[in-house]
Amino acid sequence: MKQVPIEEIKNNLSGYLEIAEKERIVITRDGKPVGILIGLEDTEDWWEELLLQDPRFQAEVAQARQSLREGKGISIEEMRAK
């Protein structure tokens, strides 16, 4: 993960967006992280990124994982059979 001062990002946003398609960039102000620049390689990637950040989606995933730990749910093989 690359770290870049916010001033550099402002001066060359287009260039850093190209870099961000391959790796996340931590944006710093006075040497401290203040944000992350994430590039999208594919036009559909924005949807996945938004979904992963959605608290409701995160809660659903956590609940599903807890159910699996408790022995609830079905295996992928059982799902395919249905």
C-alpha positions in Angstrom: 0.0 0.0 0.0 1.4 3.3 -1.1 1.2 6.5 1.1 0.9 9.8 -0.6 0.5 13.3 0.8 -2.9 15.0 0.0 -1.1 17.8 -1.8 0.4 15.3 -4.3 -3.0 13.7 -4.8 -4.5 17.1 -5.6 -1.8 17.9 -8.1 -2.1 14.6 -10.0 -5.4 12.9 -9.2 -5.7 11.3 -12.6 -2.3 9.7 -12.3 -3.0 8.4 -8.8 -6.3 7.0 -9.9 -4.5 4.9 -12.4 -2.1 3.7 -9.7 -5.1 3.0 -7.4 -6.5 0.6 -9.9 -3.7 -1.8 -8.9 -3.1 -0.9 -5.3 -4.8 1.2 -2.6 -3.3 4.5 -1.8 -3.3 5.9 1.8 -3.7 9.7 1.6 -1.8 11.5 4.3 -2.0 15.0 5.8 1.0 16.1 7.9 2.2 12.5 7.7 -1.0 11.1 9.2 -3.5 8.9 7.3 -6.7 10.7 6.4 -8.2 8.6 3.7 -7.8 5.8 1.2 -7.9 6.1 -2.6 -9.4 3.0 -4.2 -9.4 2.7 -8.0 -11.9 0.6 -9.9 -10.5 -1.7 -12.6 -14.0 -2.6 -13.9 -17.1 -0.4 -14.1 -19.0 -2.9 -11.9 -16.4 -2.8 -9.1 -18.1 0.3 -7.6 -21.2 -1.7 -6.6 -19.1 -4.4 -4.9 -17.1 -1.7 -3.0 -20.3 0.1 -1.8 -21.8 -3.2 -0.7 -18.8 -4.2 1.3 -18.9 -0.9 3.2 -22.7 -1.1 3.9 -23.3 -1.7 7.6 -26.5 -3.6 6.9 -24.6 -6.0 4.6 -21.8 -6.4 7.2 -24.4 -7.3 9.8 -26.0 -9.9 7.5 -22.6 -11.5 6.8 -21.8 -11.5 10.6 -25.2 -13.1 11.3 -24.7 -15.7 8.7 -21.3 -16.6 10.0 -22.6 -16.9 13.5 -25.4 -19.2 12.3 -22.8 -21.4 10.6 -20.7 -21.5 13.8 -23.8 -22.7 15.7 -24.3 -25.5 13.2 -27.2 -23.9 11.4 -27.4 -23.6 7.7 -26.6 -26.0 4.9 -23.5 -26.9 3.0 -22.9 -25.8 -0.6 -23.5 -29.4 -1.7 -27.0 -29.4 -0.1 -27.7 -26.0 -1.7 -26.8 -27.3 -5.1 -29.0 -30.4 -4.6 -32.0 -28.1 -3.9 
